[in-house]
């Protein structure tokens, strides 16, 4: 019996020696790169890139999961060397999916530049904190304005008084109720009262309104209801995600039929800002080459709503130049605290139309058509760009420009946003 045990142990030792030899031989053999399995790198955005390290002095967190699950990807992520883009850019082109198969274009952007954010953060810390370390959120929470927000049941004009956003320079109670009722970073309560907003939610809403009201405008006047804004998809830290587009400036050298179509859409959008079912007057304080954008289907919309003001024609102006007396830390997060607000009473209905005729339509339409069409277009542009003539004269000039341009646009599949409707409707 002992002899059998002895032989069994010897065999086991021999097998172990053989296995050890084979393992050593395999580890020394060259390995083909193609035989190595591809391991997908794991990406960590980092709280700093997204701005989550600054919450709740941020926009929100409604779309963070999409980033972490890579259901929102920057364009660089579609290349062979995936990496995060530079963190100093104001906006990024990206792709968004709901099913991991179909992707659509999105724009990922900051409320303001990274440098301006950093300067504002330094200003916040310098205002109250005398210690080496500074909690931006704690400083903002201790301000008199936010303490009033904490106690308030309803968002009223005095709570936004002095904020630099054009949207809030002439606020009506009806507009402020709409903001609370449609604020998309919290579960929809459908209430004009702020009971459903936590302290954190109130700070995020106040911070967004103070820095740049663009995402709020997209939420309260959604594209799904026919408003000329891109769809708001959500936010993460200090980044917001909206439907993607191309800026108007990329179309200045397009064919005559394309620029005629875009000019007509531009005039239609500006007209809807003056005449809409809710009886609000939307007006620009500034327009430039990036103010408007175009979707892939050719549809034009307001790409940057940060320079839009709103006057409630139904309720009238409830707060006027007294705003200038209520500047505080929140008044200085995105602008010069010394800048004076223009009077609400100085706004004219024609001013957006005049700006568009001065700054954008000439870049689209000058020198694009044969005579005598071009001469008619130029004459209309000169009149509608004249800020010294009456409201009616500006409107009449814009109306004549529409009449000249309508026959110049075509009805085909290149204009997907209105095809094939244009074949069967007098609207086009």
Secondary structure, DSSP 8 states (H G I E B T S, - for coil): -HHHHHHHHHHHHHHHHHHHHHHHHHHHS---GGGS---------HHHHHTGGGTTSSSB-TTHHHHHTTSEEEGGGGSSS-----TT-SEEEEEEESSSS-EEEEEEEESS-HHHHHHHHHHHHHHH--SSS--HHHHHHTSHHHHHHHH-SB--HHHHTT---GGGTT--HHHHHHHHHH-TTS-----SBGGG--HHHHHHHHHHHHH-THHHHHHHS-GGGT-SB--EEEEEBTEEEEE--EEGGGGTTS-HHHHHHHHHHHHHHHHHHHS-TT-EEEEES---TTSEEE-TTS-EEES--TTEEEEETTT-----GGGGG---GGGGSSS-TT-----GGG--TTHHHHHHHHHTHHHHHTT-S-TTHHHHHHHHHHHHT-TTS-HHHHHHHHHHHHHHHHTTS--STTSGGGTTHHHH-TT-
